[in-house]
Amino acid sequence: MRIAYLECFSGISGDMFLGALVDAGVSPQVLEDAVAALNVGARLEIYRVNRSGITATKVDVYVHGEKDKPREQSGRGHAHGHEGDEHLRREHGHGHEHTAGRTGMSAPHKPSHGHGRGLKEIKEIIGRAAVSAGAKKTAIAIFEALGAVEAKIHNVPLETIHFHEVGAVDAMVDIVGAAVGAEALGVEEIICSPLNVGGGTVTCAHGTFPVPAPATVELLKNAPVYSSGVDAELVTPTGAAIVKTLAARFAAFPAMRIEKAGYGAGTRDFPGHANVLRLTVGESASQLATKTSEETIVVLEANLDDLNPQVFGYVMDQLLERGALEAFGMPVQMKKNRPGMLLTVLCRPEEAARLTEIIFRETTTLGVRRREEKRQVLARKWVSVATQWGDVRVKVASMNGTVTNYAPEYEDCRRIAAERHVPLKNVMNAAVEGYLKIE
């Protein structure tokens, strides 16, 4: 299985993640096309910098021709600006940030500065963009995570949370870029290290808070964090939301065969501390042995005989978006001869509690069965194949080094078929033919 490991020894922000993706091999054109697809007057500038002796890729965002300008931060004393309520840009030790700064997310009881965009409008903009359906879902999930914590902090409904004009554009660029770039990376799993959150304090609208800021604390619940003593806010709310959404789990450096590594740079250059995010890509060691790998999964089941069928489909979408490895339904005959559905969810053990909560919240069941099972897994990887209409990813499975299955990614083929007005089967056949030519 092809995996990626995020090393957040200097925290993480949206622009650092984009830089690490590019440095690890994602084409800059992929990110630039995604930004252009948003049609919000933004563009990227991508270049190389040095951070304490480490060469890394820096990504800057320009909105309507103007470069985002991070606010200054003054270490342990205070940071100018405030979190959450006002239209500000915050550096967080990196280039910029959202929610508590670059997004300028605001609660309704505070005056806004200029035109603001609500979550609904932002989701519509992302929905219209010419990016894959999977990337859209991921980007929207990251935005919803940011909005949810702000709504909780300010004790207001989610729909009343707004992003100010420049901040909303900035946030969409980083978040959609992260979603598209992570997809283009072509890995099955992203694993994250413990996060160095930094130190010092930040002055917010409601007073002075220690680092990490309130939004970051909420987003990093259940994640391993620490502070190395650097007097700066190293993990930004957007960085935390990206990790919360994309990372499958937190762990030490996994056993893997390294293919490549990339470094994404923050804005500041700390003495004696490389202000970079490292992204390492390779094959999981469990997939390098001459046999299939074995892993433990949790199976969740619930019988449903009084749930609206439309809700059933929605529930499965929610479960898959929130970390389920698989979710499916089977028709069953229940007591008193009532027709019903058996909902089955496969997930990793650490996701079981969260997915069980979703089942209870979204369905009518009064009980969820849970059991652990072992499963054998074939080695898998993504191969990008060129067709006459555009690139398509092909998932390739192998055992003992021999390819056993290959299939074009449905979402890629579906997007191309819709955009180019060609039959879906033609796109899928072209992808298979392209794969066979390169193998």
C-alpha positions in Angstrom: 0.0 0.0 0.0 1.3 3.4 -1.0 1.3 5.7 2.0 2.4 9.3 3.0 3.8 10.4 6.3 3.4 14.0 7.5 6.1 15.1 10.0 4.8 18.2 11.8 8.0 18.9 13.9 7.4 22.6 13.0 3.6 22.4 12.9 1.5 22.7 9.8 -0.4 25.3 7.9 -2.3 25.3 4.6 0.5 26.9 2.6 3.1 24.5 4.1 1.0 21.5 3.1 0.8 22.8 -0.5 4.5 23.4 -0.6 5.2 19.9 0.7 2.9 18.4 -1.9 4.7 20.1 -4.7 8.1 19.3 -3.3 7.0 15.6 -3.1 6.1 15.4 -6.7 2.6 16.8 -7.2 2.7 19.0 -10.4 2.4 22.7 -9.6 0.0 22.8 -12.6 -2.4 20.6 -10.7 -2.7 23.2 -7.9 -2.7 26.2 -10.3 -5.5 24.6 -12.3 -7.5 24.0 -9.1 -7.1 27.6 -8.1 -8.1 28.8 -11.5 -11.2 26.5 -11.4 -12.5 28.4 -8.3 -12.7 31.6 -10.4 -12.3 33.8 -7.4 -9.5 36.1 -8.6 -6.6 34.2 -7.0 -3.3 32.7 -8.2 -0.3 31.0 -6.7 3.4 31.9 -6.7 5.6 28.8 -6.1 9.3 29.1 -5.5 12.2 27.6 -3.5 13.5 29.0 -0.2 16.0 28.0 2.5 14.9 27.4 6.1 17.8 26.8 8.5 19.8 25.0 5.8 16.9 23.0 4.4 15.7 23.8 0.9 11.9 23.8 0.7 9.1 24.9 -1.6 7.2 28.0 -0.6 3.6 28.7 -1.9 2.2 32.3 -1.7 -1.3 33.2 -2.6 -2.2 36.4 -4.5 -5.8 37.6 -4.3 -6.8 40.1 -7.0 -3.1 40.8 -7.7 -2.1 41.4 -4.0 0.1 39.0 -2.0 -1.3 37.9 1.3 0.6 39.8 4.0 0.9 37.9 7.3 0.6 39.9 10.5 3.6 40.1 12.8 3.9 38.0 15.9 5.9 39.0 18.9 6.7 35.7 20.6 5.9 35.2 24.2 4.6 38.7 24.8 1.7 38.8 22.4 0.7 38.6 18.8 -0.9 41.6 17.2 -4.4 41.0 16.0 -7.1 38.7 17.3 -8.6 35.3 16.7 -11.8 34.5 15.0 -13.9 37.6 15.0 -12.2 40.2 12.8 -10.8 40.3 9.3 -7.1 39.7 10.0 -4.3 37.8 8.5 -2.2 35.8 11.0 1.2 34.3 10.4 1.2 31.5 13.0 4.9 31.2 12.3 4.0 30.4 8.7 2.7 32.3 5.8 -0.9 33.1 6.7 -3.9 31.5 8.2 -7.6 30.9 8.3 -10.4 30.7 10.8 -8.4 32.7 13.3 -7.0 35.0 10.8 -6.6 34.6 7.1 -10.1 33.3 6.7 -11.3 36.1 8.9 -14.2 33.9 10.1 -16.7 35.9 12.0 -19.5 35.3 14.5 -22.8 37.1 13.8 -22.6 39.2 16.9 -19.5 41.0 15.8 -19.5 43.7 13.1 -18.1 42.4 9.8 -15.7 44.3 7.6 -16.7 44.2 4.0 -18.5 41.5 2.2 -18.5 38.1 3.9 -19.1 34.6 2.5 -21.1 32.0 4.4 -20.4 28.3 4.4 -23.3 27.7 2.0 -21.9 30.1 -0.6 -18.4 28.7 -0.3 -19.7 25.2 -0.8 -21.5 26.4 -3.9 -18.3 27.9 -5.3 -16.4 24.7 -4.6 -19.3 22.7 -6.1 -19.0 24.6 -9.4 -15.2 24.2 -9.7 -13.9 21.8 -12.3 -12.2 19.5 -9.8 -13.0 15.9 -9.0 -16.0 15.0 -6.8 -13.7 13.4 -4.3 -11.6 16.6 -3.9 -14.8 18.6 -3.6 -16.0 16.4 -0.7 -12.7 16.7 1.0 -12.5 20.5 0.7 -16.0 20.9 2.0 -15.3 18.6 4.9 -12.3 20.7 5.9 -14.4 23.9 5.7 -17.1 22.3 7.7 -14.6 21.3 10.4 -13.4 24.9 10.6 -16.9 26.3 10.7 -18.0 23.8 13.4 -15.3 24.8 15.8 -15.9 28.5 15.4 -19.6 27.9 15.9 -18.9 26.0 19.1 -16.4 28.6 20.3 -18.8 31.5 19.7 -21.9 29.5 20.7 -23.8 30.3 17.5 -25.4 28.2 14.7 -23.0 26.9 12.0 -25.0 28.7 9.2 -24.3 32.1 10.8 -20.5 31.7 10.6 -19.0 33.9 7.8 -15.6 34.2 6.1 -14.6 37.7 5.1 -14.0 38.4 1.4 -10.2 38.2 1.2 -10.0 35.5 3.9 -12.6 33.4 2.2 -10.7 33.4 -1.1 -7.4 32.7 0.7 -9.0 29.8 2.6 -10.6 28.3 -0.5 -7.2 28.3 -2.3 -5.4 26.5 0.5 -8.2 24.1 1.2 -9.2 23.2 -2.3 -5.5 23.0 -3.2 -4.9 20.6 -0.3 -7.8 18.4 -1.3 -6.8 18.3 -5.0 -3.1 17.9 -4.2 -3.6 15.1 -1.7 -5.7 13.2 -4.3 -3.0 13.8 -7.0 -0.4 12.4 -4.6 -1.9 9.0 -5.2 -1.6 7.4 -1.8 -4.0 5.1 0.1 -3.3 6.5 3.5 -1.9 9.6 5.1 -0.3 9.2 8.5 0.6 12.1 10.8 3.2 12.5 13.4 2.5 14.2 16.8 2.2 18.0 16.2 4.5 20.7 17.5 2.0 23.5 18.4 4.6 26.1 19.3 4.3 28.5 22.3 3.7 32.0 23.4 0.4 33.8 23.4 -2.0 35.3 20.9 -4.2 38.4 21.5 -7.8 37.6 20.4 -10.9 39.7 20.3 -11.9 38.3 23.7 -8.6 38.6 25.3 -5.1 37.0 25.4 -4.9 33.2 24.8 -2.0 30.9 25.0 -0.9 29.0 21.9 -2.5 27.0 20.5 -5.5 29.2 19.7 -9.0 28.0 20.8 -10.0 26.9 17.3 -6.8 24.8 16.9 -7.4 23.2 20.3 -10.9 22.1 19.3 -9.7 20.7 15.9 -6.8 18.8 17.5 -8.9 16.9 20.1 -7.7 13.3 20.4 -4.5 14.2 18.4 -1.0 13.9 20.0 0.5 17.4 20.5 3.5 18.9 22.2 5.5 22.2 22.3 9.2 22.4 21.6 9.4 25.9 23.1 9.4 27.8 19.8 7.7 31.2 20.6 5.3 31.1 17.7 2.0 29.6 16.7 3.1 26.6 14.6 -0.2 24.7 14.0 -2.8 26.9 12.4 -6.5 26.2 12.4 -6.5 25.4 8.7 -3.5 23.1 9.2 -5.3 21.4 12.0 -8.4 21.0 9.9 -6.4 19.5 7.0 -4.8 17.0 9.4 -8.2 16.2 11.0 -9.7 15.5 7.6 -6.9 13.8 5.7 -4.9 11.9 8.3 -6.1 8.4 8.9 -4.2 8.1 12.1 -1.3 9.5 14.2 1.8 7.4 14.7 5.6 7.4 14.7 7.4 7.1 11.4 5.9 4.0 9.8 7.9 1.0 8.4 8.0 1.8 4.7 10.2 1.9 1.6 10.8 5.5 0.9 10.2 6.7 -2.7 10.5 10.5 -2.2 10.2 13.3 0.4 9.1 16.9 0.0 9.5 20.0 2.3 7.0 22.8 2.5 8.2 26.1 3.9 6.6 28.5 6.4 7.2 32.2 6.1 9.5 32.7 9.1 13.0 31.4 9.4 13.6 30.5 13.0 17.3 30.3 14.3 18.3 26.7 14.8 14.9 25.4 13.8 13.9 24.4 10.3 10.5 25.9 9.7 9.3 23.2 7.3 6.8 20.5 7.0 8.1 17.1 5.6 6.0 14.8 3.5 7.5 11.4 2.9 5.9 9.0 0.3 6.5 5.3 -0.2 5.3 1.7 0.1 4.2 0.4 3.4 6.6 -2.3 4.7 3.7 -4.7 5.2 3.2 -4.6 1.5 6.8 -5.4 0.6 6.7 -9.0 1.9 6.0 -11.8 -0.6 2.5 -12.3 0.8 -0.7 -10.3 1.4 -0.7 -8.2 4.6 -3.1 -8.8 7.4 -4.8 -6.1 9.4 -7.5 -5.8 12.1 -10.7 -4.0 11.3 -14.0 -3.4 13.1 -17.3 -4.4 11.6 -20.3 -2.4 12.7 -23.9 -3.6 12.0 -27.4 -2.3 12.6 -30.8 -3.6 11.4 -33.1 -0.9 10.1 -36.8 -1.4 9.4 -38.3 2.1 9.9 -35.8 4.4 8.2 -36.6 6.5 5.1 -34.7 5.0 2.2 -33.5 8.4 1.2 -31.9 8.8 4.6 -30.1 5.5 4.2 -28.1 6.7 1.2 -27.2 9.9 3.1 -26.0 7.9 6.1 -23.7 5.7 3.9 -22.2 8.9 2.3 -21.6 10.4 5.8 -19.9 7.2 7.0 -17.6 7.0 4.0 -16.7 10.6 4.2 -15.9 10.3 7.9 -13.5 7.4 7.7 -15.3 4.2 6.9 -13.3 1.8 4.8 -16.6 0.5 3.4 -20.3 0.9 4.0 -23.1 -1.1 2.4 -26.7 -2.3 2.9 -28.4 -5.6 2.3 -32.2 -6.2 2.3 -33.3 -8.5 5.2 -36.7 -9.8 6.5 -37.1 -8.7 10.1 -39.5 -9.6 12.9 -43.2 -9.6 12.1 -42.1 -10.1 8.5 -41.2 -6.4 8.1 -38.7 -5.7 5.2 -35.6 -3.9 6.4 -32.0 -3.2 5.6 -28.8 -4.5 7.3 -26.3 -1.6 7.4 -22.7 -2.9 7.6 -19.7 -0.6 8.1 -16.0 -1.6 7.9 -13.5 0.6 9.6 -10.2 0.8 11.5 -10.5 0.3 15.3 -9.7 4.0 16.1 -12.6 5.1 13.9 -15.2 2.8 15.4 -16.5 5.0 18.2 -17.0 8.0 15.9 -18.8 6.0 13.2 -21.0 4.4 15.8 -22.0 7.8 17.0 -23.0 8.7 13.4 -25.1 5.6 13.0 -27.0 6.4 16.3 -27.4 10.1 15.3 -28.5 9.6 11.7 -30.6 6.4 11.8 -33.5 5.0 13.9 -31.5 2.1 15.3 -31.4 1.4 19.1 -28.3 -0.8 18.9 -25.1 -1.2 16.9 -23.3 -4.6 16.9 -19.5 -4.5 16.9 -16.9 -7.1 16.3 -13.2 -7.3 15.3 -12.1 -9.3 12.3 -8.9 -10.0 10.4 -8.6 -9.2 6.7 -6.0 -9.9 4.1 -5.1 -6.9 1.9 -3.4 -6.8 -1.5 -0.7 -4.3 -2.2 -2.2 -1.3 -4.0 -0.9 1.8 -5.8 -2.1 4.5 -8.2 -0.7 4.9 -11.7 -1.5 8.1 -13.7 -2.4 7.3 -17.3 -2.8 9.8 -20.1 -5.8 9.6 -22.4 -6.9 11.9 -25.3 -9.2 13.7 -22.9 -6.9 14.0 -19.8 -5.1 12.1 -17.1 -6.9 9.2 -15.3 -5.7 7.4 -12.2 -5.6 3.6 -12.4 -5.7 1.6 -9.1 -3.3 -1.4 -9.4 -3.4 -4.4 -7.0 -0.6 -6.9 -6.8 0.4 -10.0 -4.8 4.0 -11.3 -4.5 5.0 -8.6 -7.0 2.6 -9.7 -9.6 -0.3 -7.5 -10.8 -3.6 -9.2 -10.0 -6.2 -6.4 -10.7 -6.3 -2.9 -12.2 -9.2 -0.5 -12.6 -9.5 3.1 -13.7 -10.7 5.5 -11.0 -14.4 6.0 -11.5 -14.5 9.7 -10.3 -11.7 10.7 -12.7 -13.5 9.0 -15.6 -16.9 10.4 -14.7 -15.5 14.0 -14.4 -13.8 13.7 -17.8 -16.9 12.2 -19.5 -19.1 15.1 -18.1 -16.6 17.8 -19.0 -15.8 16.5 -22.5 -19.2 15.1 -23.4 -18.0 11.7 -24.3 -19.4 8.3 -23.2 -18.1 7.2 -19.8 -17.3 3.7 -21.1 -15.1 5.2 -23.8 -13.1 7.1 -21.1 -12.7 4.0 -18.9 -11.7 1.8 -21.9 -9.1 4.4 -22.9 -7.7 4.5 -19.4 -7.3 0.7 -19.4 -5.6 0.7 -22.8 -3.3 3.5 -21.7 -2.3 1.5 -18.6 -1.6 -1.7 -20.6 0.7 0.3 -22.9 2.9 1.5 -20.1 3.1 -1.8 -18.2 
